[in-house]
Amino acid sequence: MTRPRVVVTGLGATTPLGGDVPTTWANALAGKSGVHALPDEAWTQESTVKFAARVAVEPSEVMERVEMRRLDRSEQFALIAAREAWKDAGLSEVNKERLGVVIASGIGGVITVLDQYDILKAKGPRSVSPHTVPMLMPNGPSANVGLELGAQAGVHTPVSACASGAEAVGYAMEMIRTGRADVVVTGGVEACIHELPIAAFASMKALSTRNDAPEKASRPYDKDRDGFVLGEGGGVIVIESLEHAQKRGAKIYAEIVGQGLTSDGYHIAAPDPSGSGVSRAVKFALEDSGVKLSEVVHINAHATSTPAGDIAEANALAAALGSDISHVAVSATKSMTGHLLGGAGAIETIFCVLALYHRKAPPTINIENLDPEVKIDVVRDVPRDLPAGPIVALNDSFGFGGHNVVLVFRSFQE
């Protein structure tokens, strides 16, 4: 049985680079940083890390206050991005029994948990919001989008740390491939810029402490990188079977043609230095998609700016792609957005899709001294044109616990 082809027809986002996809993409191509110092509050004065990558446009600027009160910040991001993606896709009449939603979050409504606990201790149990449980549920973002759209083919929430957003997109692709749905709204969100998560990541020595120059703190592949920068936001795409998209004359950005999933079985937080799990994920993704190595011209790498992670991934990519990788342009967009955890794979999926659509790979900023151990071709400082003809891009995402996800996208051909 021939599997249905799956295409991307709608894009939506709210990120540290912009409140929508066009602004985010323009600022990414311009090499702008979305990282800034946090407000000078009591906790930031005591914190070893005083900066992060907040969304460029606050939800309060585009949502009504009465709606925001019942939503965790992560759920707000999901609805904002999904509404943009749905509008961009131009969908109107859809069979709700053939419509699915898969939106991930790595942590869920942690800000709601922390805020409501403070209210509980200060004012007592009667003051805790009745919306607390729906707001803190990790499936809250997906559920709220599903309710708004009336999706009935299934509403799902994969949780695999920083690989969650990419895993959601892969799961959504399989819903269409297996015939469960014709249209799926999918992506990932995260909202955890708060005192406790920052303190916890800092305690692990995972965060950069470059407080004197926050905009230069996220520097994947740079010799002097010292950790990732915590970001927030969300990305959502609309995918459809090619048949469904063509019947309604939809604009098609790209085709999603495969995925590879593996696990390291190595450590709860540290990547396997051999990179074997990553290499296998790339191999499986290419096999699933039927793509040849020679067709791959672009990779949006996970590349968080951690000393160990960047090298393990770079070595794994070099091993998986063979000896001649000079034709593969590698972008590390977390240098601009920071690390959106469960939202990262979704935002970077959008970057991959737009790179194919516009034939342009976004830059990696802040590389002042390229680590000599990095043997891949990193796109630095300015965008790079991608070749004409059928081309393929990969999106790599990895998460605590040893989760590895590689997605494969192809420029669309009739």
Buried (B, 14 or more C-beta within 10 A) or exposed (E): EEBBBBBBBBBBBBBBBBBBBBBBBEBBBBBBBBBBBBEEEEBBEEBEBBBBBBBBBBBEEBBEEEEBEEBBBBBBBBBBBBBBBBEBBEBEEBEEEBBBBBBBBBBBBBBBBBBBEEBBEEEEEEEBBEBBEBBBBBBBBBBBBBEBBEBBBBBBBBBBBBBBBBBBBBBBBBBBBEEBBBBBBBBBBBBBBBBEBBBEBBEEEBBBBBBEEBBBBBBBBBBEBBBBBBBBBBBBBBBBBBEBBBEBEBBBBBBBBBBBBBBBEBEEBBBBBBBBBBBBBBBBBBEBBEBEBEBBBBBBBBBBBBEEBBBBBBBBBBBBBEEEBEBBBBBBBBBBBBBBBBBBBBBBBBBBBBBBBBBBBBBBBBBEEEBEEBEBBBBBEEBBEBEEEBBBBBBBBBBBBBBBBBBBBBBBEE
